[in-house]
Amino acid sequence: MRDTHKGMKITQQEFIRTGEHLAAALDKFKVSAKDKEPLLNTFGGLQNDIIGL
């Protein structure tokens, strides 16, 4: 993730907004909370490897 996002200078707000879009898409397709939670947790865990590089 670090190498992929290096130089993109993604802000924390952009990262949060992407997570919101991801959650909305999962809701739209009625993905269960049981299945949605690990995906969103994994996404959130990538924050330090994506923001501001």
C-alpha positions as CSV (number, residue, x, y, z in Angstrom):
1,M,0.0,0.0,0.0
2,R,2.8,2.4,0.8
3,D,4.4,2.1,-2.6
4,T,1.1,2.2,-4.4
5,H,-0.1,5.4,-2.8
6,K,3.3,7.2,-2.5
7,G,3.1,10.7,-4.0
8,M,-0.7,10.8,-4.1
9,K,-0.9,12.9,-1.0
10,I,-4.2,11.5,0.1
11,T,-5.7,13.5,3.0
12,Q,-7.4,12.0,6.1
13,Q,-10.7,13.5,4.9
14,E,-10.4,11.8,1.5
15,F,-9.6,8.5,3.2
16,I,-12.6,8.8,5.5
17,R,-14.9,9.7,2.6
18,T,-13.7,6.7,0.7
19,G,-14.5,4.5,3.7
20,E,-18.0,6.1,3.8
21,H,-18.5,5.3,0.1
22,L,-17.4,1.7,0.7
23,A,-19.8,1.3,3.6
24,A,-22.6,2.8,1.6
25,A,-21.9,0.4,-1.3
26,L,-21.9,-2.6,1.0
27,D,-25.2,-1.4,2.5
28,K,-26.7,-0.9,-0.9
29,F,-26.0,-4.5,-1.8
30,K,-27.2,-5.6,1.6
31,V,-23.9,-7.1,2.8
32,S,-24.4,-8.4,6.3
33,A,-22.7,-6.7,9.3
34,K,-20.9,-10.0,9.9
35,D,-19.3,-9.8,6.4
36,K,-18.9,-6.0,6.3
37,E,-17.1,-5.6,9.6
38,P,-13.8,-7.4,8.7
39,L,-13.6,-5.6,5.4
40,L,-14.1,-2.1,6.9
41,N,-11.7,-3.0,9.7
42,T,-9.0,-4.0,7.2
43,F,-9.6,-0.8,5.2
44,G,-9.3,1.3,8.3
45,G,-6.1,-0.5,9.2
46,L,-4.5,0.7,6.0
47,Q,-4.8,4.4,6.9
48,N,-1.2,4.9,8.0
49,D,0.0,3.3,4.8
50,I,-2.1,5.5,2.6
51,I,-2.5,9.0,4.1
52,G,-0.1,11.8,3.2
53,L,2.5,9.8,1.3
